[in-house]
Amino acid sequence: MKTVLRDLRDFFVSLKLTVALLVLGMVLVFAATLDQTNLGIWGIQQKWFRTFVVFQGVGGVGVPIFPGGYLIGGLLLVNLLGAHFARFKLTWRKSGIFLTHAGLILLLVGELLSGLWQEDYHMRLSEGDTKNYAESFRDNELALTDTTDANFDAIVAIPEALLARHAEVQHPKLPFRVVTKAYYPNSLLQMRAAGGPPSLATTGLGLNVVAAPQPMTYKQDETNTPTAYVELVGPDGPAGTFLVSTGLVGPQRFDYAGRSWKITLRAKRTYQPFSLTLLKFNHDNYAGTDIPKNFSSRLRLTTPDGRDDREVLIYMNNPLRYAGLTFYQAGFENNDRTTILQVVRNPSWMLPYVACSLMALGLLGQFGIHLVGFVQKRRVKSKLSVPAVA
Amino acid sequence: MKSIFPALAALATLVAVAVSLRPAHNPGDYDVVGFGRLPTLVNGRLKPLDTVARTTLLVTQARQRVTLPDGSAISPDEWLLDVLFRPALANSYQTFEIVHPDVLTLFGLTPGDGAGKKRFSFDQLVKGLPELERQSKLADAVDAPVRTPFQRAVLQLRDNIILFQRLQDSLVPPGVDDYLEQVVALDKTLPAAMSALTAQRAGQPHDGAATKRLLELSQSFAAMDTLGYLLPIPPEAGMTVPSAWKSAGTSLQESLTTGRINPAALTFAAAGLAWRNHQPDAFNASVHAYRARLEAGIPALLQKCDVEARFNSSEPFYTSSMIYVLAFVLAVVSWLKWPDSLGRAAFWLVGIAWVLATAGIAARMWLEGRPPVTNLYSSALFVGWGAVALCLVLEYFYRNAIATVAAGLVGFGTLLIAHHLALGGDTMEMMRAVLDSNFWLATHVVTVTIGYSATFLAGFLALIYVVRGVFTRSLDRPTADALTRMTYGVVCFATLFSFVGTVLGGIWADQSWGRFWGWDPKENGALIIVLWNSIILHARWGGLVKARGLAMLAIFGNVVTAWSWFGVNMLGVGLHSYGFMESAFWWLIAFVATQLAAIAIAALPTTNWRSFRPTAA
């Protein structure tokens, strides 16, 4: 039994396993890169890296084809930590390797954490607009807003994932339950032909618009248009079934139990404790060409408590970091009058910097020690060989 | 013999280099060289007309020399002058390369109709232009990545013809015979014509012919402004601001309202007229007078243009690549005979070629005001430069001509790649906004590129190990050990640089795109190189491979690096795919195949290696 355990330990700390895992990692990265032409950059991360096992759809069935990023990275972590406890003795000559590996561990952990924690949003601002929220690229939410009070909106937002599961949602702030009758992750909205099949919707725009389900798209320049039919049912009877879709512009209004409501399926919002106003967006090209030279957004940053009220400039390679969020110049539209900022929240953003400093230091030290040793050896040798030639 | 041969070889090479660096001379009475040095704004950069001529020719016919139908050759500057001012003559020059047989069929041509069986003149193509236009429309409708080679060839030719025509329409509008005479005379006729126009507008009697001529000229100017390619007219004050430079059409159009004609516009017209009428003295006088005026306004820019034109004509990278070939041959022969003198000569030659390439890269850096690597072209130059520099260091220590052979191979190979990449157009292009950061270009890009250099070098050293070991008896024990140590050392170096470079890239990405790592193809390519190099090192440390295994792994490093360098650009996805290219795809496949073959050969049992076979007693 002891030998089995020792063999097992030897296997997990062996250099052979390291090499095997590195090779697997390389193949994984290569295959995932090729797969980007099919799935896009977001799709491959979910399929190849942020998973323990990579599944390939064969005839509609997911077949495991390769260990995923979590598995390879995790084993590499075990292997590294194990090797350090079982085999390594910290000596001056090995200090470089030690540092390098410590950095690597930190890098792997950092990548795992940013995979788990990092949130990406975008913020569209036209000149003069002020916003205190950013919108998600991929996630949507069903927003129900009680607009009865003219000074105050009460919003209940239901994540799209709950609609996808057809979950029945009940919320203390809502006088009705939300029941998903149908949900399409991607769809095409069309005007309903007169005399066509009856719509699932019983009120609102859904009476005139129908959604045709579409296959999901992963292309970088296309977005999915999810649509759901949701029924609102309360003690005072049903408020009707609405068609909600990100393809519809603006919310639909209705009244229920003496209060006014808005319902809409929109990009998931995250609110910030401050607001940004776009003062001016600039887009310069090189003289006589369409080659962009610079994009920049001049914004006013204000907090409700009045502590911050200043102008900031965001341009390529110069993001704004504020309150745990980072704002990048990502794009523009609307004839250079609307700026698109990418907003990232990543609490672990410092980890790669630390990890990389450690590793670079370690590698430099390690190879430096070797190089000095090599040159010294050559010197001694050539000195010895001089009399032999003469 | 032994002692002087290396010195003689080095001296002869230096003389050859010095000859290649001489300033260009005028082929006849015209100061065409002086004309070529005049600045113009094209694609956002102020550059000499000489550069415009050469890059246009490289794009349309893949070489800079223009051969006339009678077999004589003219310089790029003379060609440009003919394109600008003698359009009919330029239309007869065979400067469009067409290799796709189906494209030739569109024009009813066969390879036999072309110069060198592949170059055709505009006159030969003019009849088929409507059909080309129709085919281009069909091809345009297809997504770029899935176009057939025929469709790509059609679009390429269409773009080349448009480029040629736009160049022709830059200073002379199409279809106006006495245009240059009219512009030259405009200085005198303009005031009268303008007062005639004022009179006409006021409904008073006026010179009707003069106003009509003015109207026609104005239409010509408008046409030149829409069609023309060059923006060669600096403002009279504030010439240093690129965005103030104008097309000849716009500038002259403005003269019709201000009454003042920009001297530059007049100069180009006068020089053009002199060129057309075969008056060298008048031509030279206007070029020199114009230059004197520029000298007062933009001396620094003019100096840059002079250096760039000189750089263009001396072609340092071409000379350098030839010396690399020579050094390679000498070094290989040195393994068989006269190892000492040939080896040393080869070493000196590599040194000279490297210094020349260094000077070329430095000149480009000075001209652009940028770190060495800014695009795929300059990365090829720099990969070669870095690898050869490492070779020089290795050869200094080992003196066995191995690193010299590798230097010759890598040096020539990368310059050849660079030459083909230059066929895409001006290699000193302006940097897109996201790349516009000298700090990151100098750190991340340079380090990553040195990582490429070193990984390639390790692969080529390993190739030498395999080829010498399997096919010759020359790989004795000390040589084999030395090669293994060299390969190992270079792999260490490669690991360090590719890792640090990749990390710096991550930091740049975090600064500009909001994530340290995004699994973008180019990032993955860099990561794969780091992974592969660390695989080699760990396999070696773990005793999984010895000398032969190390060689095989290092050769595969060539495949990995080639894929990261070019393969990912061919995927055409991701934020980094600004260096998209297609034609190199088959070359990449061929390169990978040869490397895999070398690995297979290395896998032969050592009893089949000639060097390791026990000598028949």
Boltz contact constraints between the chains, C-beta under 6 A:
constraints:
  - contact:
      token1: [A, 15]
      token2: [B, 538]
      max_distance: 6.0
  - contact:
      token1: [A, 15]
      token2: [B, 542]
      max_distance: 6.0
  - contact:
      token1: [A, 18]
      token2: [B, 538]
      max_distance: 6.0
  - contact:
      token1: [A, 19]
      token2: [B, 535]
      max_distance: 6.0
  - contact:
      token1: [A, 19]
      token2: [B, 538]
      max_distance: 6.0
  - contact:
      token1: [A, 19]
      token2: [B, 539]
      max_distance: 6.0
  - contact:
      token1: [A, 22]
      token2: [B, 531]
      max_distance: 6.0
  - contact:
      token1: [A, 22]
      token2: [B, 535]
      max_distance: 6.0
  - contact:
      token1: [A, 25]
      token2: [B, 531]
      max_distance: 6.0
  - contact:
      token1: [A, 26]
      token2: [B, 528]
      max_distance: 6.0
  - contact:
      token1: [A, 26]
      token2: [B, 531]
      max_distance: 6.0
  - contact:
      token1: [A, 29]
      token2: [B, 524]
      max_distance: 6.0
  - contact:
      token1: [A, 29]
      token2: [B, 527]
      max_distance: 6.0
  - contact:
      token1: [A, 29]
      token2: [B, 528]
      max_distance: 6.0
  - contact:
      token1: [A, 33]
      token2: [B, 521]
      max_distance: 6.0
  - contact:
      token1: [A, 33]
      token2: [B, 524]
      max_distance: 6.0
  - contact:
      token1: [A, 36]
      token2: [B, 573]
      max_distance: 6.0
  - contact:
      token1: [A, 37]
      token2: [B, 573]
      max_distance: 6.0
  - contact:
      token1: [A, 45]
      token2: [B, 519]
      max_distance: 6.0
  - contact:
      token1: [A, 286]
      token2: [B, 44]
      max_distance: 6.0
  - contact:
      token1: [A, 286]
      token2: [B, 430]
      max_distance: 6.0
  - contact:
      token1: [A, 287]
      token2: [B, 44]
      max_distance: 6.0
  - contact:
      token1: [A, 287]
      token2: [B, 242]
      max_distance: 6.0
  - contact:
      token1: [A, 287]
      token2: [B, 243]
      max_distance: 6.0
  - contact:
      token1: [A, 288]
      token2: [B, 41]
      max_distance: 6.0
  - contact:
      token1: [A, 288]
      token2: [B, 231]
      max_distance: 6.0
  - contact:
      token1: [A, 289]
      token2: [B, 43]
      max_distance: 6.0
  - contact:
      token1: [A, 289]
      token2: [B, 44]
      max_distance: 6.0
  - contact:
      token1: [A, 291]
      token2: [B, 44]
      max_distance: 6.0
  - contact:
      token1: [A, 291]
      token2: [B, 430]
      max_distance: 6.0
  - contact:
      token1: [A, 292]
      token2: [B, 433]
      max_distance: 6.0
  - contact:
      token1: [A, 294]
      token2: [B, 433]
      max_distance: 6.0
  - contact:
      token1: [A, 295]
      token2: [B, 433]
      max_distance: 6.0
  - contact:
      token1: [A, 316]
      token2: [B, 433]
      max_distance: 6.0
  - contact:
      token1: [A, 316]
      token2: [B, 434]
      max_distance: 6.0
  - contact:
      token1: [A, 317]
      token2: [B, 437]
      max_distance: 6.0
  - contact:
      token1: [A, 317]
      token2: [B, 511]
      max_distance: 6.0
  - contact:
      token1: [A, 317]
      token2: [B, 512]
      max_distance: 6.0
  - contact:
      token1: [A, 326]
      token2: [B, 514]
      max_distance: 6.0
  - contact:
      token1: [A, 328]
      token2: [B, 514]
      max_distance: 6.0
  - contact:
      token1: [A, 342]
      token2: [B, 514]
      max_distance: 6.0
  - contact:
      token1: [A, 344]
      token2: [B, 514]
      max_distance: 6.0
  - contact:
      token1: [A, 352]
      token2: [B, 516]
      max_distance: 6.0
  - contact:
      token1: [A, 356]
      token2: [B, 503]
      max_distance: 6.0
  - contact:
      token1: [A, 360]
      token2: [B, 500]
      max_distance: 6.0
  - contact:
      token1: [A, 363]
      token2: [B, 496]
      max_distance: 6.0
  - contact:
      token1: [A, 367]
      token2: [B, 492]
      max_distance: 6.0
  - contact:
      token1: [A, 367]
      token2: [B, 496]
      max_distance: 6.0
